[in-house]
């Protein structure tokens, strides 16, 4: 259950505040005034937190002009040392400073932006604190661990007038942007449904043993805002995904990419009705999230489904990634950076491919900070897509169907499910995060 504080406000008041903040952002999203002043330097100093997935960020930033990677941060000393070595070997730019605690980056007023590639339970807390400290933020998907954090993160971005982008890169890939545009222009007629898939061949994570954390890992910092749990030897650096305490299963891990495209193409926000049936079918181990199942998301006149088989690739089925179904045909977006249009008989009538990677999405974020472009995935858009994942997980965990009030952004008539809207935190974190979403600090 969510911890409450004396200054807790109603969800309706909270969303009224968010809407007001959104109007304010429209006139202030240009970033730091110094980056837009005539003759001002556009050089940006950045820090990267989380050097697993964050290595892709590092590669892109080392190649970017007018960007200095001032800090690299990881709670694992081995990953930190390896990343610093990569940065010094592959770039002539000044060597970044290595730190284990991201607060050292946030305290440096010369840092303009932070890239967060941490585990999910650190996404929103880290991004919220970064906004409060005056940093712009690029946060990996899903950007939040739960529905409450999704709301807090958007509120923090608005309150502190920061540019915040989620790492759903397909929002920037040219051919996919063209495909969504063609879809919305009516190339397959009125579109009423979208179907998403994720298949893989993940092995068992086994049974972990409670042991002392490795000497190179600061486990206390790794846990951060999450309530304390004993360290087990099959947790880092990936299997936290499959434990609700830290991750969101395959839905929040890879499902967010397909669902984001589906929601974008259909032009919808939060659903009105959500289900998720499935389970951990393939292995008996420590995983608490499902490896097989199907989630559904209903809207007035429209429908999205997501099918997962993360331990069996189902290659004979030849599934897609996201398919849109219109009255005049189908538009398919695969796992690559393009789209295919087919008529009602399955005959291909159009195909487009293009580049796709990390660099383009990061470049869009940097251009937005400099006032040269609008974000392709502003955090409010990114978190609406993350909310589908969180709601699907709530439906699974509560073993119930959810009726959702999309305007009030709440679960209706289902108290056990509604109690999963947020989470418990380690001492002091709930109050810290709430406070950071409401009062902008002068920077």
C-alpha positions as a Markdown table, in Angstrom:
| # | Residue | x | y | z |
|---|---|---|---|---|
| 1 | Unk | 0.0 | 0.0 | 0.0 |
| 2 | Unk | 1.2 | 3.6 | -0.7 |
| 3 | Unk | 2.5 | 5.4 | 2.3 |
| 4 | Unk | 0.6 | 8.6 | 3.0 |
| 5 | Unk | 1.8 | 11.9 | 4.3 |
| 6 | Unk | -0.1 | 14.8 | 6.0 |
| 7 | Unk | 0.1 | 16.9 | 2.9 |
| 8 | Unk | -1.4 | 14.3 | 0.5 |
| 9 | Unk | -3.6 | 15.9 | -2.1 |
| 10 | Unk | -6.5 | 14.3 | -4.0 |
| 11 | Unk | -5.7 | 12.7 | -7.4 |
| 12 | Unk | -8.2 | 15.1 | -9.1 |
| 13 | Unk | -6.3 | 18.1 | -7.6 |
| 14 | Unk | -3.0 | 16.5 | -8.6 |
| 15 | Unk | -4.1 | 16.2 | -12.3 |
| 16 | Unk | -5.4 | 19.7 | -12.3 |
| 17 | Unk | -1.9 | 20.8 | -11.3 |
| 18 | Unk | -0.4 | 18.6 | -14.0 |
| 19 | Unk | -2.6 | 20.2 | -16.7 |
| 20 | Unk | -1.7 | 23.7 | -15.5 |
| 21 | Unk | 2.0 | 22.7 | -15.6 |
| 22 | Unk | 1.5 | 21.4 | -19.2 |
| 23 | Unk | 0.3 | 24.8 | -20.3 |
| 24 | Unk | 3.3 | 26.4 | -18.6 |
| 25 | Unk | 5.7 | 24.0 | -20.3 |
| 26 | Unk | 4.6 | 25.0 | -23.7 |
| 27 | Unk | 6.1 | 28.4 | -23.2 |
| 28 | Unk | 9.2 | 27.4 | -21.4 |
| 29 | Unk | 10.4 | 24.2 | -22.9 |
| 30 | Unk | 13.2 | 25.9 | -24.7 |
| 31 | Unk | 15.7 | 25.0 | -22.0 |
| 32 | Unk | 18.2 | 27.1 | -20.1 |
| 33 | Unk | 18.1 | 30.7 | -21.3 |
| 34 | Unk | 21.9 | 30.7 | -21.7 |
| 35 | Unk | 21.6 | 28.1 | -24.4 |
| 36 | Unk | 19.3 | 30.2 | -26.5 |
| 37 | Unk | 20.8 | 33.6 | -26.0 |
| 38 | Unk | 22.4 | 35.3 | -29.0 |
| 39 | Unk | 26.0 | 34.1 | -29.4 |
| 40 | Unk | 25.8 | 31.8 | -26.4 |
| 41 | Unk | 27.7 | 28.5 | -26.5 |
| 42 | Unk | 25.6 | 25.4 | -27.1 |
| 43 | Unk | 28.1 | 23.1 | -25.5 |
| 44 | Unk | 26.4 | 20.7 | -23.0 |
| 45 | Unk | 28.0 | 18.9 | -20.1 |
| 46 | Unk | 26.2 | 15.6 | -19.3 |
| 47 | Unk | 26.4 | 12.6 | -16.9 |
| 48 | Unk | 25.4 | 9.0 | -17.6 |
| 49 | Unk | 24.0 | 6.9 | -14.7 |
| 50 | Unk | 23.9 | 3.1 | -15.2 |
| 51 | Unk | 26.6 | 1.6 | -17.4 |
| 52 | Unk | 24.9 | -1.4 | -18.8 |
| 53 | Unk | 22.3 | 0.0 | -21.1 |
| 54 | Unk | 24.0 | 3.4 | -20.6 |
| 55 | Unk | 27.0 | 2.2 | -22.7 |
| 56 | Unk | 24.8 | 2.8 | -25.8 |
| 57 | Unk | 24.2 | 6.3 | -24.5 |
| 58 | Unk | 28.0 | 6.8 | -24.0 |
| 59 | Unk | 28.8 | 5.7 | -27.6 |
| 60 | Unk | 26.2 | 8.2 | -29.0 |
| 61 | Unk | 27.4 | 11.0 | -26.8 |
| 62 | Unk | 31.1 | 10.5 | -27.5 |
| 63 | Unk | 30.3 | 11.0 | -31.2 |
| 64 | Unk | 28.1 | 14.1 | -30.6 |
| 65 | Unk | 29.5 | 17.5 | -31.3 |
| 66 | Unk | 29.4 | 20.1 | -28.5 |
| 67 | Unk | 28.8 | 17.5 | -25.8 |
| 68 | Unk | 31.1 | 16.7 | -22.9 |
| 69 | Unk | 30.5 | 13.5 | -20.9 |
| 70 | Unk | 31.5 | 15.0 | -17.6 |
| 71 | Unk | 30.5 | 12.1 | -15.4 |
| 72 | Unk | 30.0 | 8.3 | -15.6 |
| 73 | Unk | 28.2 | 6.7 | -12.7 |
| 74 | Unk | 27.5 | 3.1 | -11.6 |
| 75 | Unk | 27.1 | 1.4 | -8.3 |
| 76 | Unk | 29.3 | -1.4 | -9.7 |
| 77 | Unk | 33.0 | -0.4 | -9.7 |
| 78 | Unk | 33.9 | -2.9 | -12.4 |
| 79 | Unk | 31.3 | -1.5 | -14.8 |
| 80 | Unk | 32.4 | 2.0 | -13.9 |
| 81 | Unk | 36.0 | 1.3 | -14.6 |
| 82 | Unk | 35.3 | -0.4 | -17.9 |
| 83 | Unk | 33.2 | 2.5 | -19.1 |
| 84 | Unk | 35.8 | 5.1 | -18.2 |
| 85 | Unk | 38.4 | 3.1 | -20.1 |
| 86 | Unk | 36.0 | 3.0 | -23.2 |
| 87 | Unk | 35.5 | 6.7 | -23.0 |
| 88 | Unk | 39.2 | 7.5 | -22.8 |
| 89 | Unk | 40.1 | 5.1 | -25.6 |
| 90 | Unk | 37.5 | 6.1 | -28.1 |
| 91 | Unk | 37.4 | 9.9 | -27.7 |
| 92 | Unk | 39.9 | 12.8 | -27.5 |
| 93 | Unk | 37.4 | 14.7 | -25.3 |
| 94 | Unk | 38.3 | 15.3 | -21.6 |
| 95 | Unk | 38.0 | 12.0 | -19.6 |
| 96 | Unk | 34.8 | 11.8 | -17.6 |
| 97 | Unk | 34.9 | 11.6 | -13.8 |
| 98 | Unk | 33.7 | 8.3 | -12.4 |
| 99 | Unk | 31.4 | 8.3 | -9.4 |
| 100 | Unk | 29.2 | 5.6 | -7.7 |
| 101 | Unk | 26.6 | 8.0 | -6.2 |
| 102 | Unk | 24.5 | 10.0 | -8.8 |
| 103 | Unk | 24.0 | 12.7 | -6.2 |
| 104 | Unk | 27.5 | 13.9 | -6.9 |
| 105 | Unk | 26.4 | 14.6 | -10.5 |
| 106 | Unk | 23.2 | 16.4 | -9.3 |
| 107 | Unk | 25.3 | 18.6 | -7.0 |
| 108 | Unk | 27.4 | 19.9 | -9.9 |
| 109 | Unk | 25.7 | 23.0 | -11.2 |
| 110 | Unk | 27.8 | 22.9 | -14.4 |
| 111 | Unk | 26.0 | 19.7 | -15.5 |
| 112 | Unk | 23.2 | 20.4 | -18.0 |
| 113 | Unk | 21.6 | 17.0 | -18.4 |
| 114 | Unk | 21.6 | 13.5 | -17.0 |
| 115 | Unk | 21.1 | 10.2 | -18.9 |
| 116 | Unk | 19.5 | 7.5 | -16.7 |
| 117 | Unk | 19.8 | 3.9 | -17.6 |
| 118 | Unk | 19.4 | 2.4 | -14.1 |
| 119 | Unk | 17.1 | -0.5 | -13.1 |
| 120 | Unk | 13.4 | 0.5 | -13.2 |
| 121 | Unk | 13.0 | 1.2 | -9.5 |
| 122 | Unk | 15.5 | 4.1 | -9.9 |
| 123 | Unk | 14.1 | 5.6 | -13.1 |
| 124 | Unk | 11.5 | 8.0 | -11.8 |
| 125 | Unk | 13.2 | 8.8 | -8.4 |
| 126 | Unk | 16.5 | 9.5 | -10.2 |
| 127 | Unk | 14.8 | 11.6 | -12.9 |
| 128 | Unk | 12.7 | 13.5 | -10.4 |
| 129 | Unk | 15.7 | 14.4 | -8.3 |
| 130 | Unk | 17.6 | 15.4 | -11.4 |
| 131 | Unk | 14.8 | 17.8 | -12.5 |
| 132 | Unk | 14.8 | 19.3 | -9.0 |
| 133 | Unk | 18.5 | 19.9 | -9.2 |
| 134 | Unk | 18.1 | 21.7 | -12.5 |
| 135 | Unk | 19.1 | 19.0 | -14.9 |
| 136 | Unk | 17.4 | 18.0 | -18.1 |
| 137 | Unk | 16.8 | 14.2 | -18.3 |
| 138 | Unk | 16.9 | 11.4 | -20.8 |
| 139 | Unk | 15.4 | 8.4 | -19.0 |
| 140 | Unk | 15.3 | 4.9 | -20.3 |
| 141 | Unk | 12.0 | 3.1 | -20.8 |
| 142 | Unk | 9.7 | 2.6 | -19.0 |
| 143 | Unk | 10.7 | 5.7 | -17.0 |
| 144 | Unk | 8.8 | 4.6 | -13.9 |
| 145 | Unk | 8.2 | 1.5 | -11.7 |
| 146 | Unk | 4.5 | 2.1 | -11.2 |
| 147 | Unk | 1.5 | 4.4 | -12.0 |
| 148 | Unk | 2.2 | 6.8 | -9.1 |
| 149 | Unk | 5.8 | 7.4 | -10.2 |
| 150 | Unk | 4.6 | 8.0 | -13.8 |
| 151 | Unk | 2.5 | 10.9 | -12.5 |
| 152 | Unk | 5.1 | 12.2 | -10.2 |
| 153 | Unk | 7.7 | 12.3 | -13.0 |
| 154 | Unk | 5.6 | 14.3 | -15.3 |
| 155 | Unk | 4.7 | 16.7 | -12.5 |
| 156 | Unk | 8.4 | 17.2 | -11.7 |
| 157 | Unk | 9.3 | 17.9 | -15.3 |
| 158 | Unk | 6.6 | 20.5 | -15.4 |
| 159 | Unk | 7.3 | 22.1 | -12.0 |
| 160 | Unk | 11.0 | 22.5 | -12.7 |
| 161 | Unk | 10.6 | 23.3 | -16.4 |
| 162 | Unk | 13.0 | 20.6 | -17.6 |
| 163 | Unk | 13.3 | 18.9 | -20.9 |
| 164 | Unk | 12.6 | 15.2 | -20.2 |
| 165 | Unk | 12.6 | 12.5 | -22.9 |
| 166 | Unk | 12.0 | 8.8 | -22.5 |
| 167 | Unk | 14.2 | 6.3 | -24.4 |
| 168 | Unk | 11.6 | 4.8 | -26.7 |
| 169 | Unk | 13.8 | 5.4 | -29.8 |
| 170 | Unk | 11.3 | 4.4 | -32.4 |
| 171 | Unk | 9.6 | 7.7 | -31.9 |
| 172 | Unk | 12.5 | 9.2 | -33.7 |
| 173 | Unk | 13.3 | 6.6 | -36.4 |
| 174 | Unk | 12.4 | 8.3 | -39.8 |
| 175 | Unk | 10.7 | 5.4 | -41.5 |
| 176 | Unk | 8.6 | 4.6 | -38.5 |
| 177 | Unk | 7.6 | 8.2 | -38.1 |
| 178 | Unk | 6.6 | 8.2 | -41.8 |
| 179 | Unk | 4.6 | 5.0 | -41.2 |
| 180 | Unk | 2.6 | 6.4 | -38.4 |
| 181 | Unk | 2.0 | 9.5 | -40.4 |
| 182 | Unk | 0.8 | 7.4 | -43.4 |
| 183 | Unk | -1.4 | 5.5 | -41.0 |
| 184 | Unk | -3.0 | 8.6 | -39.6 |
| 185 | Unk | -3.5 | 10.0 | -43.1 |
| 186 | Unk | -5.7 | 7.0 | -43.9 |
| 187 | Unk | -3.5 | 4.8 | -46.0 |
| 188 | Unk | -5.5 | 1.7 | -44.7 |
| 189 | Unk | -8.7 | 3.6 | -43.9 |
| 190 | Unk | -10.2 | 3.9 | -40.5 |
| 191 | Unk | -8.0 | 2.0 | -38.0 |
| 192 | Unk | -9.8 | 0.2 | -35.2 |
| 193 | Unk | -7.2 | -2.1 | -33.6 |
| 194 | Unk | -3.5 | -2.8 | -33.1 |
| 195 | Unk | -1.8 | -6.0 | -32.1 |
| 196 | Unk | 1.6 | -6.3 | -30.5 |
| 197 | Unk | 4.0 | -9.2 | -29.8 |
| 198 | Unk | 7.1 | -10.0 | -28.0 |
| 199 | Unk | 8.8 | -13.4 | -28.3 |
| 200 | Unk | 12.2 | -14.5 | -27.0 |
| 201 | Unk | 14.0 | -17.6 | -25.7 |
| 202 | Unk | 15.0 | -16.5 | -22.2 |
| 203 | Unk | 16.5 | -19.3 | -20.0 |
| 204 | Unk | 15.6 | -19.9 | -16.3 |
| 205 | Unk | 17.0 | -17.4 | -13.8 |
| 206 | Unk | 17.4 | -20.3 | -11.3 |
| 207 | Unk | 17.1 | -20.1 | -7.5 |
| 208 | Unk | 19.2 | -17.4 | -5.9 |
| 209 | Unk | 21.1 | -17.8 | -2.6 |
| 210 | Unk | 21.2 | -15.1 | 0.0 |
| 211 | Unk | 24.8 | -14.0 | 0.2 |
| 212 | Unk | 26.9 | -11.0 | 0.8 |
| 213 | Unk | 26.9 | -8.5 | -2.1 |
| 214 | Unk | 30.0 | -8.6 | -4.3 |
| 215 | Unk | 32.8 | -6.3 | -3.1 |
| 216 | Unk | 32.5 | -4.2 | -6.2 |
| 217 | Unk | 28.8 | -3.5 | -5.8 |
| 218 | Unk | 27.4 | -0.8 | -3.5 |
| 219 | Unk | 24.1 | -2.7 | -2.8 |
| 220 | Unk | 22.8 | 0.0 | -0.5 |
| 221 | Unk | 23.0 | 2.6 | -3.4 |
| 222 | Unk | 21.6 | 0.0 | -5.8 |
| 223 | Unk | 18.5 | -0.4 | -3.7 |
| 224 | Unk | 18.0 | 3.3 | -3.4 |
| 225 | Unk | 14.3 | 4.2 | -2.9 |
| 226 | Unk | 13.1 | 0.5 | -2.7 |
| 227 | Unk | 12.4 | -1.1 | 0.7 |
| 228 | Unk | 15.4 | -3.1 | 1.8 |
| 229 | Unk | 15.7 | -6.8 | 0.7 |
| 230 | Unk | 18.5 | -9.3 | 1.3 |
| 231 | Unk | 21.0 | -9.6 | -1.6 |
| 232 | Unk | 20.7 | -12.8 | -3.7 |
| 233 | Unk | 23.2 | -14.1 | -6.1 |
| 234 | Unk | 20.9 | -14.1 | -9.2 |
| 235 | Unk | 19.7 | -10.5 | -9.0 |
| 236 | Unk | 22.2 | -8.2 | -10.8 |
| 237 | Unk | 22.6 | -7.0 | -13.3 |
| 238 | Unk | 19.5 | -8.2 | -15.2 |
| 239 | Unk | 17.3 | -10.5 | -13.3 |
| 240 | Unk | 15.8 | -7.8 | -11.2 |
| 241 | Unk | 13.4 | -7.3 | -14.3 |
| 242 | Unk | 11.6 | -10.5 | -13.2 |
| 243 | Unk | 10.9 | -9.5 | -9.6 |
| 244 | Unk | 8.0 | -7.1 | -8.8 |
| 245 | Unk | 10.0 | -5.4 | -6.1 |
| 246 | Unk | 12.4 | -3.8 | -8.7 |
| 247 | Unk | 11.0 | -4.5 | -12.2 |
| 248 | Unk | 7.9 | -4.8 | -14.2 |
| 249 | Unk | 8.4 | -8.1 | -16.1 |
| 250 | Unk | 8.5 | -8.3 | -19.9 |
| 251 | Unk | 5.5 | -5.9 | -20.2 |
| 252 | Unk | 7.6 | -3.0 | -18.8 |
| 253 | Unk | 10.8 | -4.3 | -20.3 |
| 254 | Unk | 10.0 | -4.8 | -24.0 |
| 255 | Unk | 6.2 | -4.5 | -24.2 |
| 256 | Unk | 6.4 | -0.7 | -23.7 |
| 257 | Unk | 8.0 | -0.4 | -27.2 |
| 258 | Unk | 5.2 | -2.0 | -29.0 |
| 259 | Unk | 2.4 | -0.5 | -26.9 |
| 260 | Unk | 3.9 | 2.9 | -27.4 |
| 261 | Unk | 3.7 | 2.5 | -31.2 |
| 262 | Unk | 0.2 | 1.1 | -30.9 |
| 263 | Unk | -1.0 | 4.0 | -28.8 |
| 264 | Unk | 0.7 | 6.6 | -31.0 |
| 265 | Unk | -0.8 | 5.1 | -34.2 |
| 266 | Unk | -4.3 | 4.9 | -32.8 |
| 267 | Unk | -4.1 | 8.4 | -31.3 |
| 268 | Unk | -5.2 | 7.3 | -27.8 |
| 269 | Unk | -4.2 | 7.9 | -24.2 |
| 270 | Unk | -5.2 | 5.7 | -21.3 |
| 271 | Unk | -7.6 | 2.8 | -21.8 |
| 272 | Unk | -11.0 | 2.3 | -20.2 |
| 273 | Unk | -10.7 | -1.4 | -19.6 |
| 274 | Unk | -7.6 | -3.6 | -19.1 |
| 275 | Unk | -6.9 | -7.4 | -18.7 |
| 276 | Unk | -3.8 | -9.6 | -18.5 |
| 277 | Unk | -4.0 | -13.3 | -18.3 |
| 278 | Unk | -0.9 | -15.6 | -18.2 |
| 279 | Unk | 1.7 | -16.9 | -15.9 |
| 280 | Unk | 5.2 | -18.2 | -15.3 |
| 281 | Unk | 4.8 | -21.4 | -17.3 |
| 282 | Unk | 8.2 | -22.5 | -18.5 |
| 283 | Unk | 10.4 | -22.7 | -15.4 |
| 284 | Unk | 10.1 | -23.2 | -11.6 |
| 285 | Unk | 12.5 | -20.5 | -10.3 |
| 286 | Unk | 12.6 | -17.1 | -8.6 |
| 287 | Unk | 10.8 | -15.3 | -11.4 |
| 288 | Unk | 7.5 | -13.7 | -10.2 |
| 289 | Unk | 6.5 | -12.0 | -13.4 |
| 290 | Unk | 4.8 | -13.9 | -16.3 |
| 291 | Unk | 6.7 | -15.3 | -19.2 |
| 292 | Unk | 3.6 | -16.2 | -21.3 |
| 293 | Unk | 0.3 | -14.3 | -21.6 |
| 294 | Unk | -1.8 | -11.7 | -23.3 |
| 295 | Unk | -2.8 | -8.2 | -22.2 |
| 296 | Unk | -5.8 | -6.2 | -23.7 |
| 297 | Unk | -6.5 | -2.5 | -23.6 |
| 298 | Unk | -10.0 | -1.3 | -24.6 |
| 299 | Unk | -10.8 | 2.3 | -25.8 |
| 300 | Unk | -14.0 | 3.8 | -27.1 |
| 301 | Unk | -14.1 | 2.3 | -30.6 |
| 302 | Unk | -10.5 | 1.0 | -30.5 |
| 303 | Unk | -8.6 | -1.9 | -29.2 |
| 304 | Unk | -4.9 | -2.9 | -28.4 |
| 305 | Unk | -3.6 | -6.3 | -27.6 |
| 306 | Unk | -0.1 | -7.5 | -26.5 |
| 307 | Unk | 1.0 | -11.1 | -26.6 |
| 308 | Unk | 4.1 | -12.4 | -24.9 |
| 309 | Unk | 6.1 | -15.6 | -25.1 |
| 310 | Unk | 9.5 | -14.7 | -23.6 |
| 311 | Unk | 10.8 | -18.3 | -23.1 |
| 312 | Unk | 9.6 | -19.7 | -26.5 |
| 313 | Unk | 10.3 | -17.8 | -29.7 |
| 314 | Unk | 7.4 | -19.4 | -31.6 |
| 315 | Unk | 9.3 | -19.1 | -34.9 |
| 316 | Unk | 6.7 | -21.2 | -36.8 |
| 317 | Unk | 4.1 | -18.5 | -36.1 |
| 318 | Unk | 6.2 | -15.7 | -37.8 |
| 319 | Unk | 4.6 | -13.0 | -35.5 |
| 320 | Unk | 5.2 | -9.4 | -36.1 |
| 321 | Unk | 6.0 | -6.5 | -33.7 |
| 322 | Unk | 3.0 | -4.2 | -34.1 |
| 323 | Unk | 0.2 | -4.6 | -36.7 |
| 324 | Unk | -2.5 | -1.9 | -37.3 |
| 325 | Unk | -5.8 | -3.1 | -38.7 |
| 326 | Unk | -7.8 | -0.7 | -40.9 |
| 327 | Unk | -10.9 | -1.2 | -42.9 |
| 328 | Unk | -8.7 | -1.1 | -46.1 |
| 329 | Unk | -5.7 | -3.2 | -45.0 |
| 330 | Unk | -2.9 | -3.7 | -42.5 |
| 331 | Unk | 0.2 | -1.6 | -41.7 |
| 332 | Unk | 2.9 | -3.7 | -40.1 |
| 333 | Unk | 5.9 | -2.3 | -38.1 |
| 334 | Unk | 8.5 | -5.0 | -37.5 |
| 335 | Unk | 11.4 | -5.0 | -35.0 |
| 336 | Unk | 13.5 | -3.1 | -37.5 |
| 337 | Unk | 13.2 | 0.5 | -38.5 |
| 338 | Unk | 10.5 | 0.4 | -41.2 |
| 339 | Unk | 6.9 | -0.5 | -42.2 |
| 340 | Unk | 5.0 | -2.5 | -44.7 |
| 341 | Unk | 1.5 | -1.8 | -46.0 |
| 342 | Unk | -0.7 | -4.7 | -47.2 |
| 343 | Unk | -4.2 | -4.8 | -48.7 |
| 344 | Unk | -7.0 | -6.9 | -47.2 |
| 345 | Unk | -5.8 | -10.0 | -49.1 |
| 346 | Unk | -2.3 | -9.7 | -47.7 |
| 347 | Unk | -0.7 | -8.4 | -50.8 |
| 348 | Unk | 2.1 | -6.0 | -50.2 |
| 349 | Unk | 1.5 | -2.5 | -51.7 |
| 350 | Unk | 4.2 | -0.4 | -50.0 |
| 351 | Unk | 7.4 | -0.9 | -48.0 |
| 352 | Unk | 9.8 | 1.6 | -46.4 |
| 353 | Unk | 13.0 | 1.1 | -44.4 |
| 354 | Unk | 15.4 | 3.5 | -42.8 |
| 355 | Unk | 18.0 | 4.1 | -40.2 |
| 356 | Unk | 17.3 | 3.3 | -36.6 |
| 357 | Unk | 19.5 | 3.5 | -33.5 |
| 358 | Unk | 20.2 | 5.4 | -30.2 |
| 359 | Unk | 22.0 | 8.4 | -31.7 |
| 360 | Unk | 19.0 | 10.0 | -33.5 |
| 361 | Unk | 16.8 | 9.9 | -30.4 |
| 362 | Unk | 19.5 | 11.3 | -28.2 |
| 363 | Unk | 20.2 | 14.0 | -30.8 |
| 364 | Unk | 16.6 | 15.0 | -30.7 |
| 365 | Unk | 16.8 | 15.4 | -26.9 |
| 366 | Unk | 20.0 | 17.5 | -27.2 |
| 367 | Unk | 18.4 | 19.7 | -29.8 |
| 368 | Unk | 15.3 | 20.2 | -27.6 |
| 369 | Unk | 17.5 | 21.4 | -24.7 |
| 370 | Unk | 19.1 | 23.9 | -27.1 |
| 371 | Unk | 15.7 | 25.1 | -28.3 |
| 372 | Unk | 16.1 | 23.8 | -31.8 |
| 373 | Unk | 13.4 | 21.1 | -31.8 |
| 374 | Unk | 10.4 | 19.7 | -30.1 |
| 375 | Unk | 10.9 | 16.4 | -28.2 |
| 376 | Unk | 9.8 | 13.4 | -30.1 |
| 377 | Unk | 8.9 | 11.6 | -26.9 |
| 378 | Unk | 8.1 | 14.2 | -24.2 |
| 379 | Unk | 7.9 | 12.5 | -20.8 |
| 380 | Unk | 4.1 | 12.9 | -20.7 |
| 381 | Unk | 3.7 | 10.9 | -23.9 |
| 382 | Unk | 6.3 | 8.3 | -22.7 |
| 383 | Unk | 4.6 | 7.9 | -19.3 |
| 384 | Unk | 1.1 | 7.4 | -20.9 |
| 385 | Unk | 2.7 | 4.4 | -22.7 |
| 386 | Unk | 4.3 | 3.2 | -19.5 |
| 387 | Unk | 1.0 | 3.5 | -17.8 |
| 388 | Unk | -0.4 | 0.8 | -20.1 |
| 389 | Unk | 2.4 | -1.5 | -18.9 |
| 390 | Unk | 1.7 | -0.7 | -15.2 |
| 391 | Unk | -2.0 | -1.2 | -15.6 |
| 392 | Unk | -1.5 | -4.5 | -17.4 |
| 393 | Unk | 0.7 | -5.6 | -14.6 |
| 394 | Unk | -1.8 | -4.5 | -12.0 |
| 395 | Unk | -4.5 | -6.6 | -13.8 |
| 396 | Unk | -2.2 | -9.6 | -13.7 |
| 397 | Unk | -1.1 | -9.2 | -10.1 |
| 398 | Unk | -4.6 | -8.6 | -8.8 |
| 399 | Unk | -6.0 | -11.4 | -11.0 |
| 400 | Unk | -8.8 | -9.1 | -12.1 |
| 401 | Unk | -10.1 | -6.9 | -15.0 |
| 402 | Unk | -9.6 | -3.2 | -14.5 |
| 403 | Unk | -12.1 | -0.5 | -15.2 |
| 404 | Unk | -10.2 | 2.7 | -15.7 |
| 405 | Unk | -11.4 | 6.3 | -15.5 |
| 406 | Unk | -9.1 | 7.7 | -18.2 |
| 407 | Unk | -9.9 | 11.4 | -17.3 |
| 408 | Unk | -9.3 | 11.1 | -13.6 |
| 409 | Unk | -6.6 | 8.5 | -14.2 |
| 410 | Unk | -7.7 | 6.1 | -11.6 |
| 411 | Unk | -8.9 | 2.5 | -11.2 |
| 412 | Unk | -12.6 | 2.3 | -10.5 |
| 413 | Unk | -14.4 | 0.0 | -8.1 |
| 414 | Unk | -11.4 | -2.4 | -7.5 |
| 415 | Unk | -9.7 | -1.6 | -4.2 |
| 416 | Unk | -7.1 | -4.5 | -4.3 |
| 417 | Unk | -6.0 | -3.3 | -7.7 |
| 418 | Unk | -6.0 | 0.3 | -6.7 |
| 419 | Unk | -3.7 | -0.4 | -3.9 |
| 420 | Unk | -1.1 | -1.4 | -6.5 |
| 421 | Unk | -1.2 | 2.1 | -8.1 |
| 422 | Unk | 2.0 | 3.0 | -6.2 |
| 423 | Unk | 4.5 | 1.2 | -3.9 |
| 424 | Unk | 6.1 | 1.3 | -0.5 |
| 425 | Unk | 9.4 | 3.1 | -0.2 |
| 426 | Unk | 12.5 | 3.1 | 2.0 |
| 427 | Unk | 12.3 | 5.5 | 4.9 |
| 428 | Unk | 11.9 | 9.1 | 3.8 |
| 429 | Unk | 11.7 | 8.5 | 0.0 |
| 430 | Unk | 7.9 | 8.9 | -0.3 |
| 431 | Unk | 8.0 | 12.4 | 1.2 |
| 432 | Unk | 11.1 | 13.4 | -0.8 |
| 433 | Unk | 9.7 | 12.4 | -4.1 |
| 434 | Unk | 6.3 | 14.1 | -3.5 |
| 435 | Unk | 8.0 | 17.3 | -2.4 |
| 436 | Unk | 10.2 | 17.3 | -5.5 |
| 437 | Unk | 7.2 | 17.3 | -7.8 |
| 438 | Unk | 5.6 | 20.4 | -6.5 |
| 439 | Unk | 8.0 | 23.3 | -5.8 |
| 440 | Unk | 10.4 | 24.5 | -8.5 |
| 441 | Unk | 13.9 | 25.5 | -7.3 |
| 442 | Unk | 15.6 | 28.5 | -8.8 |
| 443 | Unk | 18.7 | 27.4 | -10.8 |
